[in-house]
């Protein structure tokens, strides 16, 4: 459970998105509207330039994959409930790019036989 400390930002963001469903405040809405495209841009840059994320460079304890899938799924579900279609699509892209980048970084570097 030491990986929870490494994912505190992701947990806070998910709580803010869920909080948006409960409490409708302009500050929270603007935060999500600014954070989401920035996060998407960072994910695209990571994918496009084959940059290994900082968490993957270090051989440290990381959260299990199911945890990120759960957080991204909750974020998308709540955004869809709130009719935030564009932001939902951005989170779907963040989820997909994260999965694809992690998958590619886990594959062996050499795919040739022999």
N, C-alpha and C positions, 0 to 999 in steps of 0.2 A: 504493500500500500504506500510505499515511499514515492511512487510515481505521481500521487495526487499533488504533491508540492510542485512538481514540474508542470502540471496542467492547470494551475490556479487561474491564469488569465483566461483560458478557454472556458473554465467553469463560470467565472465572473461574467463573461460575455453572454453565455447561455442564460444565466440568471437575469441579466439585463433584458435580453430578448423576451424571456418569459414574463418579466416585470412589466414590459410594454403591454402585454395582454391584460394585466391586472390594473395598472395605473397608466393613464394616458397623459404623458407630459411631453412638452415640446423638447425639453433638454434631452430626454431619453431618445426620442424620435430622431433628433438631429445627430446624436452620438451614433446611433445605429446606421443612419444614412451616410455618415462620413466613414465610419469604421469598415463597413462592408466593402465598398469599392477599393479602399486601401488594402484590405486583406486579399481581395481578389487580384489586385495588381501584383502584390508580393508573390502570390501563388503562381501567377502567370510567368513572372520573371524567374522564379525558381524552376519552373518547368521548361521554359524556353531556353534558358542558359545552362541547363543541367547543373544548377548549383545545388549541392547537398545542403539541406537545411542544417542549421547549427546543432539541432538536437540529434541529427544523424551522424554528424562528424565525430562527436564524442561517444565513446563506448560507455554510456551511462544508462541508468534505469529509465525506461520510457514507458509511457502508458500503453496498455494493450490496445490493439486496433479496434476492438469492439467499443471501447470507451469513446473514441473519436467518432465512430459511426453513430453511436447513441446521441452524442452532443449535436452533431450536424443534423441528424434526423429530427431531434427536438426543435432545433432552430428553424428548420424548414417548415415543420408542421405548424409551429406558432406563427410564423410569418404568413403562411397560407391562410390560417384562421383569421388573421388581421387584414387580409386582402392586400398584402404588400407583395404584389406579383413580381415586380422587377427585383426587389431585394431577395425574394425567394429564389428566383432564377440565379442570382449572383451566388447565393449560398449553395445551390445545387452545383454550380461550376466550381466553387471552392472545394466542395466535397469530392467531386470527380477528379479534379487536378491533384488534390492531396493524395487520393487513393492511387492514381496513376503514377505520380512521382515516387511515392513510397514503394510501390510495386517494382518500378524500374530500378530503384536503388537497392533493392533486395536481390535482384537477379544477379547471377554470376557475371563478372566482367567479360569473360571469354565464353563465347558460345560455340567455338569450333571444337571438333572432336579430334582426339589423338595427339 
